């Protein structure tokens, strides 16, 4: 029989995929027992999975009422993206002043400044690398407190940012934009690097919002259609 930890991981992946696909929409409520029956599991692994999803911002627990899918507050997300852009531009200023700049960026350059034929194509993998790219810039800047704040923001926006790579064309765009940002940094052109970085973050933010609203609208239409049948 699979270990409880393995069952919790299976429950987490199943529920997260359902949330990502908007099988549950914001405001939906459910109990641990209901989820356990759907997954054919006891409450222990289900609860572990739900607590993990709660930490990641997907759901909240309501005392004596079960769990609820969190609303998506795009005003807050936009503010978080703005703060993230400020931090990354500050990191650029520190990087272009670093005497060992090329060394600090060598791993990022090896990953992103490559030919189209060598690019990764698995969307989930590129998504993780994209997130790591931005956090790595902060780490490379040497300001670990800025890096810590940036990491916290990254975790808070992951709930919507994860959807960016549901569109295949975002892979090539991301490679090209990251490469241009790195090239500007390596030339110590901080102004150009910040312009490119701010545009990259702004476009990503808007893309994520549009995708999320589109998927949410489709999910609501499916529910409405099912209720009329």
SULLINQUI-V106433 format. One record per residue. N is the residue number from 1. PHI is phi in degrees with one decimal (none if undefined). OMEGA is omega as a letter, one per 30 degrees, with the letter a starting at -180 (999 if undefined). Layout:
# SULLINQUI-V106433
<<N:PHI:OMEGA> <N:PHI:OMEGA>>
This chain:
# SULLINQUI-V106433
<<1:none:a> <2:-59.2:l> <3:-64.0:a> <4:-58.9:l> <5:-61.9:l> <6:-67.4:l> <7:-63.6:l> <8:-63.0:l> <9:-66.0:l> <10:-63.8:l> <11:-61.8:l> <12:-61.8:a> <13:-63.2:a> <14:-65.8:a> <15:-69.5:l> <16:-63.8:l> <17:-64.4:l> <18:-63.8:l> <19:-68.8:l> <20:-62.1:a> <21:-89.7:l> <22:59.9:l> <23:-68.8:l> <24:-109.4:l> <25:-109.4:l> <26:-50.9:a> <27:100.3:l> <28:-63.0:l> <29:-118.6:l> <30:-158.9:l> <31:-108.7:l> <32:-63.2:a> <33:-66.5:l> <34:-63.4:l> <35:-65.6:l> <36:-60.0:l> <37:-66.0:l> <38:-64.1:a> <39:-92.0:a> <40:68.9:a> <41:-130.2:l> <42:-76.0:a> <43:-72.4:a> <44:-62.4:l> <45:-65.5:l> <46:-64.0:a> <47:-64.7:l> <48:-59.6:l> <49:-65.5:a> <50:-66.4:l> <51:-64.5:l> <52:-64.2:l> <53:-66.9:l> <54:-64.6:l> <55:-60.9:a> <56:-85.9:l> <57:91.6:a> <58:-73.9:a> <59:-136.9:l> <60:-133.4:l> <61:-99.7:l> <62:-110.5:a> <63:-50.6:l> <64:65.6:a> <65:-125.6:l> <66:95.8:a> <67:-116.9:l> <68:-135.7:l> <69:-75.8:a> <70:-66.8:l> <71:-71.2:l> <72:-99.9:a> <73:-96.0:a> <74:-69.9:l> <75:-63.0:l> <76:-68.1:l> <77:-60.3:l> <78:-64.1:l> <79:-65.3:l> <80:-65.6:l> <81:-63.3:l> <82:-62.8:l> <83:-64.0:l> <84:-58.8:l> <85:-63.0:l> <86:-61.2:a> <87:-63.3:a> <88:-69.8:l> <89:-68.9:l> <90:-64.6:l> <91:-64.7:l> <92:-59.2:l> <93:-59.0:l> <94:-70.2:a> <95:-66.3:a> <96:-67.2:l> <97:-91.3:a> <98:-79.1:l> <99:-66.6:a> <100:-102.9:a> <101:-54.5:a> <102:-59.9:l> <103:-64.6:a> <104:-63.4:a> <105:-101.7:a> <106:-63.4:l> <107:-67.6:l> <108:-65.4:l> <109:-63.1:l> <110:-64.1:a> <111:-85.5:a> <112:-106.0:a> <113:-92.8:a> <114:-133.0:a> <115:-72.2:l> <116:-59.2:a> <117:-67.9:a> <118:-95.6:a> <119:-71.1:l> <120:-71.0:a> <121:-122.7:a> <122:-74.8:a> <123:-59.8:a> <124:-65.7:l> <125:-71.0:l> <126:-63.5:l> <127:-59.9:l> <128:-64.2:l> <129:-64.8:l> <130:-62.5:l> <131:-61.3:l> <132:-63.6:l> <133:-55.6:a> <134:-70.1:l> <135:-68.0:l> <136:-66.1:l> <137:-60.1:l> <138:-67.3:l> <139:-62.1:a> <140:-65.8:a> <141:-66.7:l> <142:92.5:l> <143:-92.6:a> <144:-72.0:l> <145:-71.0:l> <146:-62.3:a> <147:-63.9:l> <148:-65.5:l> <149:-63.5:l> <150:-62.3:l> <151:-63.3:l> <152:-61.8:l> <153:-65.0:l> <154:-57.7:l> <155:-67.0:a> <156:-74.9:a> <157:-94.4:a> <158:-60.1:a> <159:-59.6:l> <160:-103.4:a> <161:-64.2:a> <162:-59.1:a> <163:-83.3:a> <164:-57.5:a> <165:-93.4:l> <166:-78.8:l> <167:-108.9:a> <168:-58.0:a> <169:-64.1:a> <170:-66.1:a> <171:-65.4:a> <172:-64.0:l> <173:-59.9:a> <174:-64.8:l> <175:-58.4:a> <176:-65.0:a> <177:-70.7:l> <178:-62.7:l> <179:-61.9:a> <180:-66.1:l> <181:-63.2:a> <182:-65.8:l> <183:-63.3:l> <184:-64.1:l> <185:-63.4:a> <186:-62.9:l> <187:-87.1:a> <188:57.9:l> <189:-96.6:a> <190:-62.5:a> <191:-61.8:l> <192:-64.6:l> <193:-60.7:a> <194:-71.2:l> <195:-61.5:l> <196:-64.7:a> <197:-66.5:l> <198:-63.7:l> <199:-64.8:l> <200:-58.7:a> <201:-68.3:a> <202:-63.6:l> <203:-65.3:l> <204:-61.2:l> <205:-59.0:a> <206:-67.5:l> <207:-63.5:a> <208:-61.7:l> <209:-62.7:a> <210:-63.5:l> <211:-63.2:a> <212:-62.1:a> <213:-64.3:l> <214:-64.1:a> <215:-66.6:l> <216:-66.8:l> <217:-63.2:l> <218:-61.4:a> <219:-64.3:a> <220:-66.9:l> <221:-66.3:l> <222:-64.0:l> <223:-63.9:a> <224:-62.3:l> <225:-65.2:a> <226:-64.7:a> <227:-72.2:a> <228:-90.6:a> <229:-81.1:999>>
